[in-house]
Amino acid sequence: MPVATIFVYTFYAYLMIGLLFAAWFILKGVDKIDENMHGTNWKLRILLLPGSVLLWPFLLNKYRSKL
């Protein structure tokens, strides 16, 4: 298997994990990290989606440290 194919599959896996994490994070996890997000509109939470998908390892680490 060429190196480029492995890189693309790894990138897709990273994005899929990021999408799953972002869906959970926007619904439940962001309230644990930032108390000011309680009761915010879903439109504001949707704005967090792209950053949550790309930065999911850092956000997961921050969430774990808040527990």
PyMOL CGO cylinders between C-alpha atoms (Angstrom):
from pymol import cmd
from pymol.cgo import CYLINDER

trace = [
    CYLINDER, 0.00, 0.00, 0.00, 1.47, 3.38, -0.94, 0.3, 1, 1, 1, 1, 1, 1,
    CYLINDER, 1.47, 3.38, -0.94, 2.33, 5.84, 1.79, 0.3, 1, 1, 1, 1, 1, 1,
    CYLINDER, 2.33, 5.84, 1.79, -0.13, 8.39, 0.40, 0.3, 1, 1, 1, 1, 1, 1,
    CYLINDER, -0.13, 8.39, 0.40, -3.01, 5.95, 0.76, 0.3, 1, 1, 1, 1, 1, 1,
    CYLINDER, -3.01, 5.95, 0.76, -2.12, 5.26, 4.37, 0.3, 1, 1, 1, 1, 1, 1,
    CYLINDER, -2.12, 5.26, 4.37, -1.92, 8.99, 5.02, 0.3, 1, 1, 1, 1, 1, 1,
    CYLINDER, -1.92, 8.99, 5.02, -5.37, 9.58, 3.47, 0.3, 1, 1, 1, 1, 1, 1,
    CYLINDER, -5.37, 9.58, 3.47, -6.98, 6.75, 5.46, 0.3, 1, 1, 1, 1, 1, 1,
    CYLINDER, -6.98, 6.75, 5.46, -5.40, 8.05, 8.65, 0.3, 1, 1, 1, 1, 1, 1,
    CYLINDER, -5.40, 8.05, 8.65, -6.71, 11.53, 7.89, 0.3, 1, 1, 1, 1, 1, 1,
    CYLINDER, -6.71, 11.53, 7.89, -10.21, 10.16, 7.27, 0.3, 1, 1, 1, 1, 1, 1,
    CYLINDER, -10.21, 10.16, 7.27, -10.10, 8.23, 10.55, 0.3, 1, 1, 1, 1, 1, 1,
    CYLINDER, -10.10, 8.23, 10.55, -8.99, 11.38, 12.38, 0.3, 1, 1, 1, 1, 1, 1,
    CYLINDER, -8.99, 11.38, 12.38, -11.90, 13.33, 10.88, 0.3, 1, 1, 1, 1, 1, 1,
    CYLINDER, -11.90, 13.33, 10.88, -14.46, 10.63, 11.66, 0.3, 1, 1, 1, 1, 1, 1,
    CYLINDER, -14.46, 10.63, 11.66, -13.35, 10.44, 15.28, 0.3, 1, 1, 1, 1, 1, 1,
    CYLINDER, -13.35, 10.44, 15.28, -13.42, 14.24, 15.33, 0.3, 1, 1, 1, 1, 1, 1,
    CYLINDER, -13.42, 14.24, 15.33, -17.00, 14.34, 14.01, 0.3, 1, 1, 1, 1, 1, 1,
    CYLINDER, -17.00, 14.34, 14.01, -18.17, 11.87, 16.63, 0.3, 1, 1, 1, 1, 1, 1,
    CYLINDER, -18.17, 11.87, 16.63, -16.37, 13.73, 19.39, 0.3, 1, 1, 1, 1, 1, 1,
    CYLINDER, -16.37, 13.73, 19.39, -17.63, 17.12, 18.18, 0.3, 1, 1, 1, 1, 1, 1,
    CYLINDER, -17.63, 17.12, 18.18, -21.25, 15.95, 18.19, 0.3, 1, 1, 1, 1, 1, 1,
    CYLINDER, -21.25, 15.95, 18.19, -20.90, 14.77, 21.78, 0.3, 1, 1, 1, 1, 1, 1,
    CYLINDER, -20.90, 14.77, 21.78, -18.81, 17.77, 22.82, 0.3, 1, 1, 1, 1, 1, 1,
    CYLINDER, -18.81, 17.77, 22.82, -21.27, 20.33, 21.48, 0.3, 1, 1, 1, 1, 1, 1,
    CYLINDER, -21.27, 20.33, 21.48, -24.20, 18.65, 23.19, 0.3, 1, 1, 1, 1, 1, 1,
    CYLINDER, -24.20, 18.65, 23.19, -22.67, 17.74, 26.56, 0.3, 1, 1, 1, 1, 1, 1,
    CYLINDER, -22.67, 17.74, 26.56, -18.96, 18.38, 26.98, 0.3, 1, 1, 1, 1, 1, 1,
    CYLINDER, -18.96, 18.38, 26.98, -18.70, 22.10, 26.36, 0.3, 1, 1, 1, 1, 1, 1,
    CYLINDER, -18.70, 22.10, 26.36, -20.79, 22.81, 29.46, 0.3, 1, 1, 1, 1, 1, 1,
    CYLINDER, -20.79, 22.81, 29.46, -18.15, 21.13, 31.62, 0.3, 1, 1, 1, 1, 1, 1,
    CYLINDER, -18.15, 21.13, 31.62, -15.27, 23.17, 30.20, 0.3, 1, 1, 1, 1, 1, 1,
    CYLINDER, -15.27, 23.17, 30.20, -16.99, 26.57, 30.02, 0.3, 1, 1, 1, 1, 1, 1,
    CYLINDER, -16.99, 26.57, 30.02, -19.73, 27.35, 32.52, 0.3, 1, 1, 1, 1, 1, 1,
    CYLINDER, -19.73, 27.35, 32.52, -20.88, 30.33, 30.43, 0.3, 1, 1, 1, 1, 1, 1,
    CYLINDER, -20.88, 30.33, 30.43, -22.14, 27.95, 27.73, 0.3, 1, 1, 1, 1, 1, 1,
    CYLINDER, -22.14, 27.95, 27.73, -25.06, 26.77, 29.90, 0.3, 1, 1, 1, 1, 1, 1,
    CYLINDER, -25.06, 26.77, 29.90, -28.32, 27.65, 28.21, 0.3, 1, 1, 1, 1, 1, 1,
    CYLINDER, -28.32, 27.65, 28.21, -26.82, 28.97, 24.99, 0.3, 1, 1, 1, 1, 1, 1,
    CYLINDER, -26.82, 28.97, 24.99, -28.58, 28.72, 21.67, 0.3, 1, 1, 1, 1, 1, 1,
    CYLINDER, -28.58, 28.72, 21.67, -27.86, 25.80, 19.31, 0.3, 1, 1, 1, 1, 1, 1,
    CYLINDER, -27.86, 25.80, 19.31, -26.72, 28.29, 16.66, 0.3, 1, 1, 1, 1, 1, 1,
    CYLINDER, -26.72, 28.29, 16.66, -23.81, 29.33, 18.83, 0.3, 1, 1, 1, 1, 1, 1,
    CYLINDER, -23.81, 29.33, 18.83, -22.90, 25.72, 19.53, 0.3, 1, 1, 1, 1, 1, 1,
    CYLINDER, -22.90, 25.72, 19.53, -22.86, 24.93, 15.80, 0.3, 1, 1, 1, 1, 1, 1,
    CYLINDER, -22.86, 24.93, 15.80, -20.12, 27.54, 15.40, 0.3, 1, 1, 1, 1, 1, 1,
    CYLINDER, -20.12, 27.54, 15.40, -17.94, 25.34, 17.61, 0.3, 1, 1, 1, 1, 1, 1,
    CYLINDER, -17.94, 25.34, 17.61, -18.25, 22.36, 15.24, 0.3, 1, 1, 1, 1, 1, 1,
    CYLINDER, -18.25, 22.36, 15.24, -15.32, 22.96, 12.83, 0.3, 1, 1, 1, 1, 1, 1,
    CYLINDER, -15.32, 22.96, 12.83, -12.87, 23.73, 15.60, 0.3, 1, 1, 1, 1, 1, 1,
    CYLINDER, -12.87, 23.73, 15.60, -14.06, 20.78, 17.66, 0.3, 1, 1, 1, 1, 1, 1,
    CYLINDER, -14.06, 20.78, 17.66, -13.58, 18.40, 14.74, 0.3, 1, 1, 1, 1, 1, 1,
    CYLINDER, -13.58, 18.40, 14.74, -10.01, 19.53, 14.12, 0.3, 1, 1, 1, 1, 1, 1,
    CYLINDER, -10.01, 19.53, 14.12, -8.90, 20.07, 17.71, 0.3, 1, 1, 1, 1, 1, 1,
    CYLINDER, -8.90, 20.07, 17.71, -10.61, 17.10, 19.33, 0.3, 1, 1, 1, 1, 1, 1,
    CYLINDER, -10.61, 17.10, 19.33, -7.47, 15.64, 21.01, 0.3, 1, 1, 1, 1, 1, 1,
    CYLINDER, -7.47, 15.64, 21.01, -6.81, 18.93, 22.83, 0.3, 1, 1, 1, 1, 1, 1,
    CYLINDER, -6.81, 18.93, 22.83, -10.44, 19.39, 23.83, 0.3, 1, 1, 1, 1, 1, 1,
    CYLINDER, -10.44, 19.39, 23.83, -10.65, 15.81, 25.08, 0.3, 1, 1, 1, 1, 1, 1,
    CYLINDER, -10.65, 15.81, 25.08, -7.53, 16.37, 27.18, 0.3, 1, 1, 1, 1, 1, 1,
    CYLINDER, -7.53, 16.37, 27.18, -9.00, 19.60, 28.59, 0.3, 1, 1, 1, 1, 1, 1,
    CYLINDER, -9.00, 19.60, 28.59, -12.29, 17.83, 29.35, 0.3, 1, 1, 1, 1, 1, 1,
    CYLINDER, -12.29, 17.83, 29.35, -10.47, 15.04, 31.17, 0.3, 1, 1, 1, 1, 1, 1,
    CYLINDER, -10.47, 15.04, 31.17, -8.52, 17.51, 33.26, 0.3, 1, 1, 1, 1, 1, 1,
    CYLINDER, -8.52, 17.51, 33.26, -11.76, 19.22, 34.36, 0.3, 1, 1, 1, 1, 1, 1,
    CYLINDER, -11.76, 19.22, 34.36, -13.22, 15.97, 35.75, 0.3, 1, 1, 1, 1, 1, 1,
]
cmd.load_cgo(trace, "trace")
